[in-house]
Amino acid sequence: MNRLLQTVFFLFMGLTAAHATTIKGRVYDRKTGETLIGATVQLDKTGLVTSTGLDGSFELKHVPLGAQLLRVSYLRYKTVVMELNIQKEDNDKLKIYLEEQNGKDLNEVVIQAKHDGSAEKTARRLEQQSVPMVNMVSGKAMEISPDLTVANVIQRVSGVSIERNSNGDGQYAILRGMDKRYNYTLVNGVKIPSPDNKYRYVPLDIFPSELLERLEVYKTLTPNMEADAVGGVVNMVMKDAPERLQVNANFAAGYSQMFLDRNFMSYDASGINYKSPYEINGKNYNATQNDFPKGVRDYKWKSPAPNLIGGLSVGQRFLNHKLGVIVAGSYQNTYRGSNSTFYNSAVVDASNKYARVTGLSERQYSEQQKRYGLNAKVDYVFNQNHKISLYNVYLNLVNQQVRDVLSTDFSSDYDPVKGNAQLSYTTRSRLTEQQIYNSTLHGDHKLLDGRLKIQWSGVYSSAKNDVPDNTIIGLSGERVNFQDRRTVAKTNASSSRWERNTDEDKAAYLDVTYTADIAGTKVDFSAGGLYRDKQRSSFYNNYTLTPVNTAAKYGVDFNNYTQIDFKVQNPTGGVSNPLTNNASEQTSAVYGMFKFTVKDLQVVGGLRAEHTNQGYDLLFPAGEKFPKGSQVYTDYLPSLNLKYELNKHQNLRASYFRSLNRPGFYEIIPGKVVNEEYQERGNPDLKRALADNLDIRYELFPNAGDQLLVGAFYKKIKDPIEYIFKPDETRGQDTYYSPGNFGVARNYGLEIDYIKFIHKFGIKANYTYTHSSITTPKSKKIIDENQMPKNILVDQTRPLYGQSAHVANLSFLYKSAKKKWDAQIAASYTGPRINTVSQFLDNDLWQEGFIQLDASVEKGFKNGLSVFIKGGNLLNTPSRLFIKGINPTDAGIARQEEGRTIIRDDQYKQTYLLGIRYKL
């Protein structure tokens, strides 16, 4: 009987299959022509249902033949019901167009339908429509990516590599091989100040990515954009008020593999004084050891708490959609670290072509990072011609770091057989707090039936960097073998340092556009400008403490640094230095721009003039020839952008623009600062760099989600600014690190950016080739005619600092709207690049090329809940620095491989995060 039933069942199935087929198609937005992702497609009375994939396509299998009703629905769109007469041979792909639902009566207030600004399709459309060349990362792509900060997100953009901090996280962007100094950062189109104590560039790791609606990277400039960008512009578009109530909340916890393998080193920062004894008690006060809290020297090893990540955003429009409000916040408390091996090297004589390794440092970093972010925006639409908005952004990053170093000196009396060497043991506790705040009041107005448009902004911004009681304490002695550490060591001097700087910007922007009909062509004439007043202050104070008992030994006379009695060597502090100063900068700009389209050619061009007055005032000049100084100059900067529309889906672009790069604030201040590993000096003769930039790009946008961008660029930079080590002619063999201008540099390259979605699968890939050259003087040791060592200067041509010849990204994506799965695995490759420019010939320090692999998976459930997992640095990719060439005398000491000498090796390990998300 069972066999009979099985036979009947398979016969029935075969007959059903013989009278069934498969139907395929795509779903589009009727107005924009864009494909819709996640639309529901179902066949009535059959139980067959599916959803559209990443390319808007769908497929229904085992569809019965005959008359059927196909129902297609999507949130905020009208449902479409189609009558189909399914025939087996009729398998043409269906094209289904949905229309957005009509909104309520707005009492004659016309508001353009607002698309989701964080969607992938919005990013692609804006790339296609933009006048300057731009690459974008959508908010949705950031949400499901493995990245938590903007610095890590931006590495996925074509032509972009990142510079990492001591814990392996991204920090600064390098655009098209141009170092971070050659780019600037915007929030909602407004330039923000930097919390850095010397330079202009903004650390992107201070920005949580979840506050963004999208990330924009502009590769070319138009006259209405500020011109101090040779590499490009990073614009962070913050979240905007949605049309309907929207709530997005997430919470996650995780761990770093680093602290599964070793403990975390910490100290008590609660008692830190944010002001030095000099500031608290007056300039004539003599500090004692009681003015320096012991908590910063009370080091403890422990297992850290889990990493915690949380975020919440709430937004809606009110009063018949006139009033929009959104508030978004983010909190991240993470524990990161690294294990580092660092070899000191020096060119010590003329008989060896390459540098010799003179010492070894084994370093362990432990860092706790607390990152806070808040974005609040209110906008009001009076009518179709007038709108104002007020937004505020606040960001705060607190980094509590301990660096523990064991150093071995190989420079004298070292015997590799005996293993004896001079030993030093140094621990540094450092608390850094960085803040950025921006408040912008903005207005949009249309007059004369829309022919006259006025946009204005009033901006207040501030940035702060505070490093209170940065403490270093060390031990020294003789290392008799490689097992003993502090057992024979005695206390060295300790230092406590206070650093602080603040930036305050007040700015006004105005843009006016008038549309005129000229010979049957509409021409937009724009004019406007900006004025920004920047006031900057910097404070630096350092105290040196020595032990009362200089012969005290660790493990004998004390077991904890808090047990040591100190005396203060410079009781009034060391505030008299170039880092204690005031600086200012007034920037004013005007521009004129035109824009018109003739048939399929769009032309945008014009001229921008920028006037700069940058100055400094040393509060404690110590014999400097110029205790006050300024640079005043005006630059005229033309640009021209052409976009030719080959057809509805293809563009051909060409661009020329002139740009500049101003010196950093500290860079033009005379005087020296002694850092931990080298001396640094400013250069009051440093000039701004000017660059001529050419770009071309072919663009293909076959649908709303896919794209192919192929471009090339060329940059000629006059007076490029780079740092090099220079010999101090007044002090023999001493060297110092200083910026300078070096003739003309050239940088050119090729970019390819490809995105393709096939139903539930997607691929994102980009590759950039960059070649640059700059010629700088280098010192070369020779033996002169008297058989004496001598330094001579020779010119050497090399790549620009920070430029990699090859940068690439490859991501594989999976999305199932029906089963609510999102998955991504992302790999980034950065080729070798110069990390530090040496004063000596053929002695530059290079960073090894590396691949970083990250992944994320998210599973959605009913009622807006989802669970996600994120993994970072899955391959445990190290960061390695090397010098080309090997020195035979370093055999047995240095790591030498493949004709190079490893100078530094940093290990970061993997990170894991598990979280939950709720959306309403």
C-alpha positions in Angstrom: 0.0 0.0 0.0 2.8 2.4 0.9 4.5 1.8 -2.4 1.3 2.5 -4.3 0.9 5.8 -2.4 4.5 6.8 -3.2 3.9 6.0 -6.9 0.8 8.1 -7.0 2.6 11.0 -5.2 5.5 11.1 -7.6 3.2 10.8 -10.5 1.2 13.8 -9.2 4.3 15.8 -8.7 5.5 15.0 -12.2 2.2 16.1 -13.6 2.3 19.3 -11.6 5.8 20.1 -12.7 4.7 19.5 -16.3 2.0 22.1 -15.8 4.1 24.7 -14.0 6.8 27.2 -14.9 9.0 30.0 -13.5 8.3 33.7 -13.8 11.0 36.3 -13.3 11.1 40.1 -13.3 12.2 43.4 -11.7 10.3 46.0 -9.7 11.0 49.7 -10.3 10.1 53.1 -9.0 7.9 54.6 -11.7 9.1 58.2 -11.1 12.9 57.6 -10.8 13.3 54.4 -12.7 15.3 52.9 -9.8 14.9 49.3 -8.8 13.3 48.6 -5.5 15.0 46.3 -3.0 12.8 44.2 -0.7 9.4 44.6 -2.4 7.0 41.7 -1.8 5.9 39.7 -4.8 3.2 37.1 -4.3 0.8 34.9 -6.4 -2.7 34.9 -5.0 -4.2 31.6 -3.8 -1.0 29.7 -4.4 1.1 30.4 -1.3 4.0 31.5 -3.6 5.7 34.6 -2.3 9.2 36.1 -2.5 10.9 39.5 -2.3 13.1 41.5 -4.7 16.8 41.2 -4.3 19.7 43.7 -4.3 19.1 44.4 -8.0 15.3 44.6 -7.8 14.8 41.2 -9.3 12.5 38.4 -8.2 11.9 34.8 -9.2 8.8 32.6 -8.5 9.2 28.9 -9.2 6.6 26.1 -9.7 4.0 28.6 -10.9 0.8 26.8 -12.1 -0.2 27.5 -15.7 -3.2 29.5 -16.6 -4.8 32.7 -15.2 -3.1 34.1 -12.1 -3.1 37.3 -10.0 0.4 38.7 -9.2 0.4 41.1 -6.3 3.4 43.5 -5.7 3.6 45.6 -2.6 6.2 47.9 -1.0 6.2 50.2 2.0 4.9 53.7 1.1 4.1 52.6 -2.5 0.7 51.7 -4.1 0.2 48.0 -4.4 0.0 46.7 -8.0 -2.2 43.7 -8.9 -1.5 42.2 -12.3 -3.6 39.6 -14.2 -1.3 37.1 -15.9 -2.1 34.3 -18.2 0.9 32.0 -17.5 2.0 29.8 -20.4 4.9 27.5 -20.2 6.7 29.0 -23.1 6.0 32.5 -21.9 9.0 33.3 -19.8 9.7 36.9 -20.7 11.0 38.9 -17.7 8.3 41.2 -16.2 8.9 44.9 -15.6 6.7 46.2 -12.8 6.5 49.9 -11.8 5.2 51.1 -8.5 4.1 54.6 -7.6 4.5 56.3 -4.3 1.4 56.9 -2.2 0.0 60.4 -2.2 0.6 62.3 1.0 -2.1 64.2 3.0 -3.4 67.6 2.0 -0.7 70.0 3.1 -2.8 73.2 2.8 -1.0 74.3 -0.4 2.5 73.6 1.1 4.4 71.7 -1.6 7.2 69.5 -0.3 9.1 67.4 -2.7 8.9 63.7 -1.9 11.8 62.8 0.3 13.6 59.6 -0.6 15.5 57.7 2.1 18.8 59.6 2.2 20.6 56.7 3.7 19.6 54.2 1.0 22.1 52.7 -1.5 20.0 53.8 -4.4 20.1 57.4 -3.2 23.9 57.3 -3.0 24.2 56.0 -6.5 21.8 58.6 -7.8 23.6 61.5 -6.1 26.9 60.2 -7.5 25.4 60.3 -11.0 23.8 63.7 -10.6 26.6 65.5 -8.8 28.6 68.2 -10.5 32.0 67.4 -8.9 33.3 63.9 -9.0 32.2 62.1 -5.9 32.1 58.7 -4.3 29.5 57.9 -1.6 28.9 55.3 1.1 25.2 55.1 2.2 24.0 55.0 5.7 22.5 51.6 5.1 25.9 50.3 3.8 27.6 51.6 7.0 24.9 50.1 9.2 25.5 46.5 8.0 29.3 46.9 7.5 31.9 45.7 10.1 32.9 49.3 10.7 32.0 51.4 13.7 33.8 54.7 13.0 34.0 57.0 9.9 37.8 56.4 9.8 37.2 52.7 9.1 34.3 53.2 6.8 36.2 55.5 4.5 38.8 52.9 3.7 36.2 51.2 1.5 36.0 54.2 -0.9 38.0 54.0 -4.1 41.3 55.9 -4.0 41.3 56.1 -0.2 43.7 54.5 2.3 43.9 55.2 6.0 46.6 55.9 8.5 46.1 53.8 11.7 46.6 54.7 15.3 48.5 52.7 17.9 45.7 50.2 18.5 45.3 49.4 14.8 42.1 51.4 14.2 41.8 53.8 11.3 42.4 57.5 12.2 43.2 59.6 9.1 42.3 59.4 5.4 44.8 59.5 2.6 43.1 60.5 -0.6 44.6 59.5 -4.0 48.0 59.2 -2.4 47.9 62.7 -0.9 48.7 62.7 2.8 46.1 63.7 5.4 47.4 67.3 5.4 46.1 67.8 1.8 42.4 67.1 2.5 39.7 68.8 4.6 36.7 67.6 6.5 33.1 68.9 6.4 30.0 68.2 8.5 26.8 68.9 6.5 28.9 70.9 4.0 30.5 73.1 6.7 34.2 72.9 7.5 35.0 71.9 11.1 38.2 72.7 13.1 40.7 70.1 14.2 41.5 69.1 17.8 45.0 68.3 16.8 47.6 70.2 18.7 49.7 71.2 15.6 47.9 70.5 12.4 44.7 71.1 10.5 43.5 67.6 9.7 40.6 66.1 11.6 40.9 62.6 13.1 38.0 60.7 11.7 38.0 58.1 14.5 36.2 60.6 16.6 33.0 60.2 14.5 30.7 57.2 15.1 29.5 56.0 11.7 25.9 55.4 12.9 25.3 59.2 13.2 25.7 59.6 9.4 23.1 59.4 6.7 25.9 59.0 4.2 29.6 59.7 3.7 30.7 61.7 0.7 34.3 61.9 -0.7 34.7 64.6 -3.3 37.6 64.2 -5.8 37.2 67.5 -7.6 36.2 71.0 -6.6 33.8 73.7 -8.0 34.2 77.4 -7.3 31.7 77.4 -4.5 33.8 74.9 -2.5 36.7 75.8 -0.3 39.9 75.3 -2.2 42.4 73.9 0.4 42.0 70.3 -0.9 44.6 68.8 -3.2 43.6 65.2 -2.5 39.9 65.7 -1.9 37.1 66.6 0.6 35.4 64.4 3.2 31.8 65.4 3.9 29.8 63.7 6.6 26.0 64.2 6.0 24.4 63.6 9.4 21.0 62.0 9.8 18.0 64.0 8.8 14.3 64.0 10.0 12.3 61.3 8.2 8.8 61.8 6.9 7.3 59.4 9.5 8.2 58.5 13.0 11.4 56.5 13.0 13.2 54.9 15.9 16.5 53.1 15.6 18.2 51.6 18.6 21.1 49.2 19.0 23.2 47.7 21.7 26.2 45.4 21.4 29.0 43.9 23.5 32.2 42.3 22.5 35.9 41.6 23.2 39.3 41.9 21.7 41.3 38.8 21.2 44.3 40.7 22.5 43.0 40.6 26.0 42.0 37.0 25.8 45.7 36.3 25.3 47.1 38.8 27.8 45.9 41.2 30.5 45.0 44.8 30.2 47.3 47.4 31.9 45.5 50.3 33.5 45.8 53.1 36.1 43.5 55.3 38.2 42.7 58.4 36.2 40.0 59.7 38.6 42.5 62.0 40.5 44.1 63.6 37.5 44.4 67.4 37.6 43.3 68.9 34.3 45.5 71.9 35.0 49.2 71.9 35.9 50.5 73.3 39.3 51.6 76.4 37.3 48.0 77.1 36.3 46.4 76.2 39.7 48.7 78.0 42.0 50.4 80.8 39.9 53.5 81.1 37.9 55.8 81.6 40.9 54.6 78.5 42.7 57.2 75.8 43.5 55.6 72.4 42.9 56.2 69.4 45.2 55.5 65.7 44.7 52.1 66.2 46.4 51.0 68.2 43.4 51.2 65.1 41.2 48.6 62.4 42.0 50.0 58.9 42.6 47.1 57.3 40.7 48.8 57.9 37.3 51.7 55.7 38.5 49.6 53.0 40.1 49.7 50.5 37.3 47.6 47.3 37.5 47.1 44.3 35.2 43.6 42.9 34.9 41.1 41.5 32.4 39.1 44.4 31.0 35.3 44.6 30.9 33.6 43.8 27.6 33.4 46.4 24.9 30.0 48.1 24.9 28.4 49.9 22.0 25.0 51.6 22.0 23.0 54.0 19.9 19.6 55.6 19.6 18.0 57.9 17.0 14.4 59.3 17.0 13.0 61.4 14.3 9.7 62.6 12.8 8.0 65.5 11.0 5.1 67.4 12.6 2.7 70.2 11.7 1.7 68.7 8.3 5.3 67.9 7.6 6.5 71.4 8.1 8.5 70.8 11.2 11.2 68.1 11.2 13.0 67.0 14.3 15.7 64.3 14.8 17.9 63.5 17.7 20.6 60.8 17.4 23.2 59.7 19.9 26.0 57.1 20.1 28.2 55.7 22.9 31.2 53.3 22.5 33.3 52.0 25.3 36.0 49.8 23.9 39.3 48.2 25.1 42.0 47.9 22.4 45.7 47.3 22.4 48.8 46.1 20.5 52.0 44.3 21.0 54.9 46.0 19.3 58.6 45.2 18.6 60.6 48.3 17.6 64.2 48.4 16.5 66.1 51.6 16.9 68.5 52.3 14.0 71.1 54.9 13.0 73.6 55.6 10.3 76.7 55.6 12.3 79.6 55.5 9.9 80.5 55.7 6.2 81.8 52.2 5.9 78.3 50.7 6.1 75.8 51.6 3.3 72.8 50.8 5.4 71.7 51.8 8.9 72.7 49.8 11.9 70.3 48.5 14.6 71.3 50.1 17.9 68.5 49.0 20.2 65.3 47.0 20.7 62.1 48.1 22.4 59.3 45.7 23.2 56.1 47.7 23.7 52.6 46.8 24.9 49.8 49.2 24.5 46.5 49.1 26.5 43.8 51.6 25.5 40.3 52.3 26.8 38.4 54.5 24.4 35.1 56.2 25.3 33.4 57.7 22.3 30.3 59.9 22.6 28.4 61.5 19.7 25.2 63.6 19.5 23.4 64.9 16.4 20.3 67.1 16.8 18.6 68.9 13.9 15.4 71.0 13.6 14.1 72.3 10.3 11.0 74.2 9.4 9.4 74.6 5.9 7.4 77.8 5.7 6.3 77.0 2.1 7.8 75.8 -1.1 10.1 78.8 -1.2 11.5 79.2 2.3 13.1 76.8 4.7 15.4 77.2 7.7 17.3 74.6 9.7 19.4 74.5 12.9 21.7 71.6 13.6 24.1 70.8 16.3 26.8 68.1 16.4 28.9 67.2 19.5 31.6 64.6 19.5 33.9 63.5 22.3 36.6 60.9 22.4 38.4 60.0 25.7 41.4 57.7 25.3 43.1 56.3 28.4 46.3 54.6 27.3 49.2 52.8 29.0 52.4 52.1 27.0 54.8 49.7 28.7 58.2 49.5 27.1 61.3 47.3 27.7 64.3 48.6 25.8 67.6 47.0 25.2 70.7 49.1 24.1 73.0 47.3 21.6 75.1 50.3 20.9 78.0 49.6 23.3 79.6 46.5 24.9 77.0 44.2 23.7 77.9 40.5 23.4 75.2 38.4 21.6 76.7 35.3 23.1 76.6 36.5 26.7 73.3 38.4 26.1 74.4 41.4 28.2 73.1 44.9 27.3 72.0 48.1 28.8 68.4 47.9 30.0 65.7 50.5 30.4 62.1 50.0 31.4 59.6 52.8 30.7 55.9 53.1 31.4 53.7 55.9 30.1 50.2 56.8 31.3 48.3 59.2 29.0 44.7 60.5 29.1 43.6 62.3 25.9 40.2 64.0 25.5 39.2 65.4 22.1 36.1 67.3 21.4 34.4 68.8 18.4 31.3 70.9 18.4 29.4 72.5 15.5 26.3 74.6 15.4 24.9 75.8 12.1 21.9 78.0 11.3 21.0 77.6 7.6 18.4 79.1 5.3 17.2 78.3 1.8 15.1 80.8 -0.1 13.6 81.1 -3.6 12.4 84.4 -5.0 11.2 85.7 -8.4 9.3 82.5 -9.2 12.3 80.4 -8.3 14.7 82.2 -10.6 16.6 83.7 -7.6 17.9 81.3 -4.9 19.7 82.4 -1.8 21.4 80.1 0.7 23.1 81.4 3.9 24.7 79.9 7.0 25.9 81.2 10.3 28.4 78.8 11.9 30.0 78.4 15.3 32.5 75.6 15.8 35.0 74.6 18.4 37.6 71.9 18.9 39.6 70.9 21.9 42.5 68.6 22.7 43.4 68.0 26.3 46.2 65.8 27.6 46.5 66.3 31.3 49.3 64.9 33.5 50.9 62.7 30.7 53.3 60.7 32.9 56.4 58.8 32.1 58.5 56.8 34.6 61.4 54.5 34.0 64.0 52.2 35.4 67.5 51.5 34.2 70.2 48.9 34.7 72.2 46.2 33.1 70.4 43.3 31.4 72.5 40.2 32.2 70.2 37.9 30.4 66.9 37.9 28.5 64.8 36.6 31.4 65.5 39.2 34.1 63.6 42.4 33.7 63.5 44.8 36.7 65.3 42.8 39.4 68.5 44.8 39.0 67.1 48.1 37.8 67.0 51.4 39.6 64.7 54.3 39.2 65.2 56.9 36.5 63.7 60.3 36.3 59.9 60.8 35.8 58.1 63.5 33.9 54.6 64.9 34.0 53.3 66.9 31.1 50.2 69.0 30.4 49.2 69.8 26.9 46.0 71.6 25.7 44.8 73.4 22.7 41.5 74.9 21.6 40.1 76.1 18.3 37.2 78.5 18.0 35.7 79.3 14.6 33.0 81.8 13.7 32.0 81.8 10.1 29.4 83.1 7.7 28.5 81.7 4.3 26.4 83.2 1.4 25.5 81.7 -2.0 23.2 83.5 -4.5 22.1 81.9 -7.7 20.1 83.6 -10.5 18.7 81.7 -13.5 18.6 83.5 -16.8 17.4 82.5 -20.3 20.2 83.1 -22.8 19.6 82.1 -26.4 17.1 79.6 -25.3 19.4 78.1 -22.7 18.9 78.4 -18.9 22.1 79.6 -17.3 22.7 79.6 -13.5 24.9 82.5 -12.4 26.1 82.0 -8.8 28.2 84.3 -6.6 29.0 84.2 -2.9 31.7 83.6 -0.4 32.6 83.1 3.2 34.4 84.7 6.1 35.9 82.7 8.9 37.7 84.0 12.0 39.7 81.3 13.8 41.2 81.8 17.2 43.6 79.1 18.5 45.4 78.7 21.8 48.0 76.2 22.8 49.5 75.4 26.2 52.4 73.1 27.1 54.0 72.5 30.4 56.4 69.8 31.6 57.8 68.9 35.0 60.8 66.6 35.6 60.8 64.6 38.8 63.8 62.6 40.2 63.8 60.0 43.0 65.1 61.1 46.4 66.9 57.8 46.7 68.6 57.4 43.3 70.0 54.0 44.2 66.6 52.5 45.1 66.0 49.2 43.3 62.8 47.6 42.1 61.9 44.5 44.1 64.3 45.5 46.9 63.4 49.1 48.0 60.0 49.3 46.3 57.5 47.2 44.5 55.2 49.9 43.2 56.0 53.3 41.7 53.7 54.9 44.3 56.2 54.0 47.0 58.9 56.2 45.5 59.6 59.7 46.9 60.4 62.3 44.3 61.7 65.8 44.2 60.8 68.2 41.4 63.8 69.4 39.4 62.0 72.4 37.8 59.4 73.4 40.4 58.0 76.2 38.3 57.5 74.0 35.3 58.6 74.2 31.7 55.9 76.4 30.2 58.4 78.5 28.3 58.4 76.8 25.0 57.0 77.3 21.4 53.9 75.1 22.1 52.6 77.7 24.5 51.2 80.2 22.0 48.2 81.9 20.5 47.4 81.7 16.9 44.8 83.1 14.6 43.6 82.9 11.0 41.2 85.0 9.1 40.0 83.5 5.8 37.8 85.3 3.4 36.7 84.1 0.0 34.5 85.2 -2.9 33.6 83.3 -6.0 31.7 83.6 -9.3 30.3 80.5 -11.0 28.2 79.6 -14.0 26.3 76.5 -14.9 24.4 75.6 -18.1 23.5 72.5 -20.2 23.6 72.4 -24.0 21.9 69.3 -25.3 23.8 66.5 -23.4 26.7 68.6 -22.1 26.7 70.3 -18.7 29.3 73.0 -18.1 30.2 74.3 -14.6 33.1 76.8 -14.2 34.3 79.9 -12.5 36.9 81.6 -10.3 37.4 81.6 -6.6 39.6 84.0 -4.7 40.8 83.2 -1.1 42.6 85.6 1.2 44.5 84.2 4.2 45.9 86.0 7.2 47.6 83.4 9.4 49.6 84.5 12.5 51.1 83.4 15.8 52.2 84.9 19.0 54.8 83.1 21.3 53.8 83.8 24.9 57.2 82.8 26.2 59.8 83.5 23.5 63.2 82.0 24.4 65.6 84.0 22.2 63.6 83.3 18.9 64.3 85.9 16.3 60.6 86.2 15.4 58.4 85.8 18.5 55.4 87.1 16.5 54.8 86.4 12.8 52.2 86.1 10.1 51.6 85.0 6.6 49.3 87.0 4.4 48.5 86.0 0.8 45.7 85.9 -1.8 45.1 83.0 -4.3 43.1 83.0 -7.4 41.7 79.6 -8.2 39.9 78.7 -11.4 38.0 75.5 -12.1 36.0 73.9 -14.9 33.8 70.8 -14.7 32.3 69.1 -17.8 29.8 66.3 -17.8 28.6 64.8 -21.0 25.6 62.5 -20.8 26.2 59.7 -23.3 22.8 58.3 -22.6 20.4 57.9 -19.6 22.8 55.6 -17.8 26.3 56.9 -18.9 28.3 60.0 -18.2 31.7 61.2 -19.3 33.3 63.8 -17.1 36.4 66.0 -17.2 37.6 68.5 -14.6 40.3 71.0 -13.9 40.8 72.9 -10.7 43.5 74.7 -8.8 43.8 74.2 -5.1 46.1 75.0 -2.2 47.5 73.6 1.0 48.2 75.9 3.9 50.8 75.2 6.6 49.7 73.9 9.9 49.6 76.3 12.9 52.6 75.0 14.6 54.6 74.5 11.4 55.4 78.2 11.0 56.3 78.8 14.6 60.1 79.0 15.2 61.7 77.2 18.1 62.1 73.5 19.0 60.2 70.9 21.0 61.9 67.8 22.3 59.7 64.8 21.8 60.3 61.3 23.2 62.2 60.1 20.2 63.3 63.2 18.3 63.4 67.0 18.3 60.9 68.9 16.2 61.1 72.5 14.9 58.8 74.8 13.1 59.7 76.7 9.9 58.6 80.3 9.7 59.7 80.4 6.0 57.3 77.6 5.1 55.0 78.5 2.2 51.6 77.2 1.1 51.5 74.6 -1.6 49.6 75.2 -4.9 48.3 72.4 -7.1 46.9 72.1 -10.6 44.5 69.1 -10.8 43.2 67.3 -13.9 40.5 64.5 -13.8 38.6 62.5 -16.3 36.0 59.7 -15.5 33.6 57.4 -17.4 30.5 56.5 -15.4 28.0 53.7 -16.0 24.9 53.4 -13.9 22.9 50.5 -15.5 20.3 50.6 -12.6 19.7 52.1 -9.2 22.2 49.8 -7.4 25.0 49.0 -9.9 27.8 51.2 -11.2 31.1 51.2 -13.1 33.4 54.2 -12.6 36.7 54.4 -14.5 38.8 57.5 -14.0 42.3 59.0 -14.2 43.9 62.0 -12.4 47.0 64.1 -12.6 48.3 66.6 -10.0 51.2 69.0 -10.2 52.0 70.4 -6.8 54.2 73.5 -6.4 56.1 73.8 -3.1 54.7 70.6 -1.6 55.1 70.4 2.2 56.8 67.4 3.6 58.6 66.6 6.8 62.2 65.5 6.8 65.0 65.0 9.3 67.6 67.7 9.0 71.1 67.9 10.5 71.6 70.6 13.1 74.5 72.6 11.8 75.0 74.3 15.1 75.2 71.1 17.2 77.3 68.6 15.3 75.5 65.3 14.8 72.1 66.3 16.3 69.1 66.1 14.0 65.6 67.5 14.1 62.3 66.9 12.3 61.0 69.9 10.3 58.6 70.8 7.5 59.8 72.2 4.2 58.8 73.1 0.6 60.5 70.9 -2.0 60.2 72.2 -5.6 57.5 70.5 -7.6 55.9 67.1 -7.0 53.7 65.1 -9.4 51.0 62.6 -8.6 48.9 60.7 -11.1 46.9 57.5 -11.2 44.0 55.4 -12.3 40.8 54.5 -10.4 38.2 51.7 -11.1 35.1 51.4 -9.0 32.6 48.5 -9.6 29.3 47.6 -7.9 27.1 44.7 -9.1 24.1 43.0 -7.6 22.6 39.8 -8.9 19.4 39.0 -7.0 20.5 38.3 -3.4 24.2 38.6 -4.0 26.4 41.6 -4.5 30.0 42.6 -5.1 31.8 45.9 -4.5 35.3 46.3 -5.8 37.7 49.1 -6.4 41.3 49.5 -7.3 43.5 52.6 -7.5 47.0 52.9 -9.0 48.9 55.9 -7.9 52.4 57.1 -8.9 54.0 60.2 -7.3 57.5 61.7 -7.2 59.2 64.3 -5.1 62.9 65.3 -4.9 64.4 66.1 -1.5 67.9 66.5 -0.1 69.4 63.6 1.8 72.5 63.2 3.8 75.2 60.7 2.7 78.2 59.6 4.8 81.4 59.5 2.9 85.2 59.2 3.6 86.8 62.4 2.5 90.3 62.9 1.1 91.8 63.0 4.6 90.2 59.6 5.4 87.7 61.3 7.7 83.9 60.7 7.8 81.9 63.5 6.3 78.3 64.2 5.5 77.3 65.5 2.1 73.9 66.4 0.7 72.5 64.6 -2.4 69.1 64.8 -4.0 66.9 61.7 -4.0 63.6 61.3 -5.9 61.0 59.2 -4.1 57.2 58.8 -3.7 55.3 61.3 -1.6 55.0 60.5 2.1 52.1 58.1 2.7 51.4 57.3 -0.9 50.8 53.6 -1.8 51.1 52.6 -5.5 48.3 50.0 -5.1 45.1 50.4 -3.0 42.2 48.0 -3.4 38.9 46.9 -1.8 36.8 43.8 -2.4 33.5 43.1 -0.6 31.0 40.2 -1.1 27.4 40.9 0.1 24.4 38.7 0.6 20.8 40.0 1.3 17.6 38.2 1.6 14.7 40.6 2.2 12.3 37.7 2.7 14.3 35.9 5.3 15.9 39.1 6.6 19.6 38.2 6.2 22.4 40.7 5.6 26.0 39.5 5.4 29.2 41.0 4.2 32.8 40.1 4.1 35.2 42.9 3.2 38.9 43.0 2.4 41.1 46.1 2.1 44.6 46.1 0.6 47.1 48.9 1.0 50.5 48.6 -0.7 53.9 49.6 0.7 54.3 53.3 1.4 56.8 55.6 3.1 56.0 56.0 6.8 58.9 58.2 7.9 61.3 60.3 5.7 64.9 59.8 6.8 67.6 62.4 6.7 69.9 59.8 5.2 70.1 58.5 1.7 68.3 55.1 1.1 67.2 55.0 4.7 63.5 55.9 4.6 61.2 53.9 6.8 58.5 52.0 4.7 55.3 50.4 5.8 54.8 46.9 4.5 51.7 46.3 2.3 48.9 44.6 4.2 45.4 43.1 3.8 42.8 43.6 6.4 39.7 41.3 6.4 36.5 42.2 8.3 33.0 40.6 8.3 29.5 41.2 9.5 26.2 39.3 9.6 22.7 40.5 10.6 19.5 38.5 11.0 16.1 40.2 11.2 13.0 39.0 13.0 9.5 40.2 13.4 8.6 43.5 15.1 11.7 45.3 13.9 14.2 43.3 15.9 17.5 42.0 14.5 20.7 40.4 15.8 24.1 41.2 14.3 27.7 40.0 14.6 30.8 42.0 13.6 34.4 40.8 13.3 37.4 42.9 12.7 41.0 42.1 11.6 40.1 38.5 11.1 43.5 37.6 9.6 45.3 39.3 12.5 47.2 41.4 10.0 50.2 43.1 11.6 51.6 46.5 10.7 55.3 46.3 9.8 57.9 49.0 9.1 61.1 48.3 7.3 64.3 49.8 5.8 65.3 48.6 2.4 68.7 46.8 2.6 70.4 44.8 5.3 73.6 45.5 7.3 75.7 42.4 8.0 76.8 43.7 11.4 73.2 43.4 12.5 73.1 39.6 12.1 71.8 38.0 15.2 70.2 41.2 16.4 67.8 42.5 13.8 65.1 40.8 11.8 66.5 40.6 8.2 64.5 39.1 5.4 64.2 39.4 1.6 66.8 42.2 1.4 65.2 44.4 4.1 65.5 45.1 7.8 62.3 45.0 9.9 62.2 48.1 12.2 58.8 47.7 13.7 56.2 45.0 14.0 52.8 45.8 15.6 50.2 43.0 16.4 46.6 44.0 17.0 44.6 40.7 17.1 40.9 40.2 16.2 37.9 42.0 17.6 34.4 40.5 18.0 31.0 42.2 18.6 27.5 40.7 19.2 24.5 43.0 19.2 20.8 43.6 18.9 19.0 46.3 16.8 15.4 47.6 16.9 13.8 49.6 14.2 10.4 51.3 14.2 
